[in-house]
Amino acid sequence: MARNGRRTALPRMLCVAMSVALAGCDAGPVFKGPVFPFAASFASRPAGAPALLENTDWWTRFDDPVLDRLVEAALAGNLDLAEAGERVREAEALARSIPEPAALTGEAGAGRRGGRAVADADGARADLGFDWLLDPFGERRAQLRAAGGRVEIADAELDAARLLLLSAIATAYVDLRFQQRSLQLRRAELSSRGKTLEQVRRLEAGSAATRLDIVRAEALVSETRSLIPGYEAAIRVQQNRIAVLLGQTPGRPDQALAGIGRGQPLADMPAEIGIPADLLRNRPDIRIAERLYYVAVAEVGVETARLYPKLSLGGEISLSSFGGTTGMDYFFGPTLRLPALPDGSRRAGVAARQSRARQALTAWQSAVLEAIGEVESALVEYSASLSSAGAARKTVRLYGEAVDLTRQLIGRDGATVSDLLDAEQSVAAANILLARNLRDLGRNFVALNVSLGSGSGYRKDAPDAGG
């Protein structure tokens, strides 16, 4: 009867354990993705449906092969991007390190056993253990959700690093071409003012100009010459900056970056782009904030589950053989681990986790609002840059005509040397202003696309990478 009782006890214990496991449910809260009313949040938008921007490789809109090559080289060689990729692999490894619910353990050994009650004898012993955590209150499931969320956070941080790199390399290139164009303009200005100085000297010989006119012309030549070293230094600084972004040693600039080449990069995207309906998907910072909220909710579940008992099903078999005597011991059945009492500190821990989750939700809302503000500001600034660049082009053209007319009239008493010097100063200032406006247009184009999150998920071999 005793043997039969042992035979029926084991299935009964299994049934009890399985019933508890199947009846159990997660003790923590259920995550619900936060939402935001985007359609009503953008002031600068045309009438109509939200726009889904196909602008993943936005830098190609500059139509500059050198920039395209720099971007690809930076994506392949940038060290910050490589570090962010390693953080993704670390997060994935940590997610895999969460113990499995079922585990087998084993131990074996051989030696000599003896003592007062047992004669000395040689032999061996082996133990085999099994443990299965039933997790009825979802602690492990919550841990897996939290670990998966951290992987997604690391992946979004990689996208953020990629977006930051795209912004840095494109902005550095725009700044480099601006400095090179400015140097080109100053050298042309120096040549023009040198010719004017010669003309003024000829006019003085004919009593058509004064010593004051010569001094002013010489001062303008000297002033222009003094500006050139600053531009040359700024060019080297930008070249070094680009080298570092490429993961290369600075000080040895790429030959493609040595001259002005195709001129300052200009983009062709219109200012009215509509509502960026994919802002949530594209902006890594919003995705990071949303996943941080997800992880915070999962950690509430982990902490809540620790308030309840833990149920596991396990057993152990021990085999031994010493001095010709063989024995076997075994244990198999459910184990119930009760939490420590009182549990006030654990409940306080749950309350703290709940507060962190609410903080994470507020942080997500703040991230969305900041993103909307950045997009709005970027749209306004890009639109203003387009208008300013157009007006600056017209200014350069008009002042250039004024200089030509002044040169023609100065020999016929229709204009003075002072008029010519003033006109040259005006055209020089207008040329630099145009170069600055084109630089600002390029920078604002970059900032607009970065604020939209465009390019954060760019891969060279992606189907839409060709634009």
Secondary structure, 3 states (H helix, E strand, C coil): CHHHHHHHHHHHHHHHHHHHHHHCCCCCCCCCCCCCCHHHCCCCCCCCCCECCCCCCHHHHHCCHHHHHHHHHHHHHCHHHHHHHHHHHHHHHHHHCCCCCEEEEEEEEEEEECCCCCCCEEEEEEEEEEEEECCCCCHHHHHHHHHHHHHHHHHHHHHHHHHHHHHHHHHHHHHHHHHHHHHHHHHHHHHHHHHHHHHHHHHHHCCCCCHHHHHHHHHHHHHHHHHHHHHHHHHHHHHHHHHHHCCCCCCCCCHHHCCCCCCCCCCCCCCCCCCECCHHHHCHHHHHHHHHHHHHHHHHHHHHHCCCCEEEEEEEEEEEEECCEEEEEEEEEEEEECCCCCCHHHHHHHHHHHHHHHHHHHHHHHHHHHHHHHHHHHHHHHHHHHHHHHHHHHHHHHHHHHHHHHHHHHCCCCCCHHHHHHHHHHHHHHHHHHHHHHHHHHHHHHHHHHHCCCCCCCCCCCCCCCC
